[in-house]
Amino acid sequence: MLKEGDKIPNFTARCTDGTVLNSEEFKGKWTILFFYPKAFTPGCTKEVCNLRDGFEILSKFDVNVYGISKDNLETQMKFKKRYGLPYELIADQDGKIIKSFGVSGLFGFAKRVTFIVDPEGKIAKIIDKVRVSEHYAQIVEFLENILNQK
């Protein structure tokens, strides 16, 4: 797994809004990349809904938020629509992004890990003990601490 201070790998991926995203676009803004195993499973549903419910607070930090799993784009789009997610999901069907971040778990599914990426494209924080019902609070706590120091 990548470490705090590492530059994130460059990747291109299709998002649920139909756009093709290049990770170079993250530069200049804080970015949250959260990996989760599988859409529509109980833990993953709880996690994405927790981030949805805390999105208004997260958006005060002017951050990009992306969820990434091995699900195909159609499944990701259905997942986003069913739960009214205000952020984009990335379909990493071939698992290349998951592997490049070193978060490949059982059967190639993503482990539940969140990377908070600084405006220079470096990993500022890794949350590898994600509490699905408190996930946005874990992210906000870090952002408040780091951004209030500046």
C-alpha positions as CSV (number, residue, x, y, z in Angstrom):
1,M,0.0,0.0,0.0
2,L,1.1,3.5,-0.7
3,K,2.3,5.6,2.3
4,E,1.6,9.1,3.5
5,G,3.9,11.5,1.6
6,D,3.8,9.4,-1.6
7,K,2.6,10.9,-4.8
8,I,-0.6,9.3,-6.0
9,P,-0.3,7.2,-9.2
10,N,-1.5,8.7,-12.4
11,F,-4.7,7.1,-13.6
12,T,-7.6,7.7,-16.0
13,A,-11.1,6.4,-15.2
14,R,-14.7,6.8,-16.2
15,C,-17.0,8.4,-13.6
16,T,-20.7,8.0,-13.0
17,D,-21.4,11.3,-14.6
18,G,-20.0,10.0,-17.9
19,T,-16.8,12.0,-17.8
20,V,-13.3,10.6,-18.1
21,L,-11.3,11.7,-15.2
22,N,-7.5,12.0,-15.1
23,S,-5.9,12.1,-11.6
24,E,-3.7,15.0,-12.8
25,E,-7.0,17.1,-12.5
26,F,-6.8,16.8,-8.7
27,K,-3.9,19.2,-8.5
28,G,-4.6,22.4,-6.8
29,K,-7.4,21.0,-4.6
30,W,-7.7,18.6,-1.7
31,T,-9.2,15.2,-2.9
32,I,-10.8,12.3,-1.0
33,L,-10.4,8.9,-2.7
34,F,-12.2,6.3,-0.8
35,F,-12.0,2.6,-1.9
36,Y,-14.7,0.2,-1.0
37,P,-15.2,-3.5,-1.8
38,K,-18.6,-3.8,-3.6
39,A,-21.6,-1.7,-4.3
40,F,-24.9,-2.6,-2.7
41,T,-23.4,-4.6,0.1
42,P,-24.4,-3.6,3.7
43,G,-21.1,-2.1,4.8
44,C,-20.4,-0.3,1.6
45,T,-24.0,1.1,1.5
46,K,-23.6,2.4,5.0
47,E,-20.3,4.0,4.1
48,V,-21.4,5.8,1.0
49,C,-24.6,7.0,2.7
50,N,-22.6,8.3,5.7
51,L,-20.4,10.3,3.3
52,R,-23.6,11.5,1.5
53,D,-25.1,12.6,4.8
54,G,-21.9,14.5,5.8
55,F,-21.3,15.9,2.3
56,E,-22.5,19.4,3.2
57,I,-19.9,19.6,5.9
58,L,-17.2,18.0,3.6
59,S,-18.0,20.5,0.8
60,K,-17.1,23.4,3.1
61,F,-13.5,22.3,2.7
62,D,-13.9,22.6,-1.1
63,V,-12.7,19.0,-1.7
64,N,-13.1,16.6,-4.5
65,V,-14.7,13.3,-3.4
66,Y,-14.6,10.0,-5.4
67,G,-15.5,6.5,-4.4
68,I,-13.7,3.7,-6.2
69,S,-14.6,0.0,-6.5
70,K,-14.3,-2.9,-9.0
71,D,-18.0,-2.6,-9.9
72,N,-18.7,-1.9,-13.5
73,L,-19.9,1.6,-14.5
74,E,-23.6,0.6,-14.8
75,T,-23.6,-0.8,-11.3
76,Q,-21.9,2.3,-10.0
77,M,-24.4,4.5,-11.7
78,K,-27.3,2.5,-10.2
79,F,-25.6,2.7,-6.7
80,K,-25.2,6.4,-7.0
81,K,-28.8,7.0,-8.2
82,R,-30.4,4.6,-5.6
83,Y,-28.8,6.4,-2.7
84,G,-28.7,9.9,-4.1
85,L,-24.9,10.3,-3.8
86,P,-23.8,13.9,-4.4
87,Y,-20.2,12.8,-5.4
88,E,-18.9,10.7,-8.3
89,L,-18.1,7.0,-8.2
90,I,-15.3,5.5,-10.3
91,A,-15.6,2.1,-12.0
92,D,-12.3,0.3,-11.7
93,Q,-13.5,-2.9,-13.3
94,D,-10.0,-4.2,-14.3
95,G,-8.7,-3.3,-10.8
96,K,-5.7,-1.3,-12.1
97,I,-6.4,1.7,-9.8
98,I,-6.9,-0.5,-6.8
99,K,-3.6,-2.3,-7.5
100,S,-1.7,0.9,-8.1
101,F,-2.8,2.2,-4.7
102,G,-1.9,-1.2,-3.1
103,V,-5.4,-1.8,-1.7
104,S,-6.3,-5.1,-3.4
105,G,-8.0,-7.5,-1.1
106,L,-9.7,-10.8,-1.3
107,F,-10.6,-11.9,-4.8
108,G,-9.1,-8.5,-6.1
109,F,-11.9,-6.4,-4.4
110,A,-10.7,-3.2,-2.9
111,K,-10.0,-3.0,0.8
112,R,-11.9,-0.3,2.6
113,V,-9.2,2.5,2.7
114,T,-9.4,6.2,2.2
115,F,-6.7,8.5,0.9
116,I,-6.7,12.2,1.5
117,V,-4.6,13.8,-1.2
118,D,-3.2,17.3,-0.9
119,P,-3.3,19.9,-3.7
120,E,0.2,18.8,-4.8
121,G,-1.0,15.3,-5.5
122,K,0.7,13.7,-2.4
123,I,-1.0,11.5,0.1
124,A,-1.5,13.6,3.3
125,K,-3.5,11.0,5.2
126,I,-4.5,7.3,4.9
127,I,-7.5,6.1,6.8
128,D,-7.2,2.3,6.8
129,K,-9.4,1.7,9.8
130,V,-12.6,3.1,8.3
131,R,-15.6,3.2,10.6
132,V,-18.4,3.1,8.0
133,S,-20.9,4.9,10.2
134,E,-18.5,7.7,11.1
135,H,-16.5,7.9,7.9
136,Y,-17.1,11.5,7.0
137,A,-16.3,12.5,10.6
138,Q,-12.9,10.8,10.3
139,I,-12.2,12.8,7.2
140,V,-13.5,16.1,8.6
141,E,-11.3,15.7,11.7
142,F,-8.2,15.4,9.7
143,L,-9.1,18.3,7.3
144,E,-10.0,20.6,10.2
145,N,-6.7,19.9,11.9
146,I,-4.5,20.3,8.8
147,L,-6.3,23.2,7.2
148,N,-6.6,25.2,10.5
149,Q,-2.8,24.9,10.9
150,K,-2.2,27.0,7.8
